[in-house]
């Protein structure tokens, strides 16, 4: 059973019980409030069981620098239901920004950052579907 959720910045689709795809919409600007909406929806899906997440950004996606200044995962418990997170940045600049974010805010779940969606998807396929433990 597929689940489709729309937020201002992204479409979240539960492709399978263990796979959630988050596709950020083009011509939008990633901001803290919009990212919070996406994280709220991911958190809402947690009781349905652990899942892997593929997050795909459009090429040359714009973002507020404030997004890099806070740990958007803190206090949410998403690490308990996210087995792995693969990010397809679609540009070298976005890949570097995402790498920088996770260097400052490391998570207990597996995180892979890639330029190409194909690479992110392959890495995610190989990721274990077990939630991270403390």
PyMOL commands that set and color helices and strands:
alter all, ss='L'
color gray80, all
select helices_A, chain A and resi 32-44+46-48+65-69+78-80+92-104+117-126
alter helices_A, ss='H'
color red, helices_A
select strands_A, chain A and resi 3-6+10-16+19-24+29-30+51-56+62-63+82-88+110-114
alter strands_A, ss='S'
color yellow, strands_A
deselect
rebuild
show_as cartoon
